[in-house]
């Protein structure tokens, strides 16, 4: 049982300019504790991208996210969910931040 992010309604993390210029890319996996109201209670980095700037950008954005709370026996409950955020630099050179649909 875990909360579900409202991906369509949540802000996509900003790709830090400095990281883009330096060609930094990678996936950050965040462990998020979601309260029974669907708000973020706590965030920790489960797996780093290898770049603190990307990790911080992911945390900063996800802290503002809203979730559909998990339910147990018909009642909303707090739960943990892992959120992958992929900072990607395609061949075009345009920075992308990919997240699950």
Secondary structure, DSSP 8 states (H G I E B T S, - for coil): ---EE-GGGS------HHHHHHT--EEEEEEEEE-TTSBEEEEEEEE--S-HHHHHHHHHHHTT-BEE-EEETTEEE-EEEEEEEEEEE-TT--EEEE---
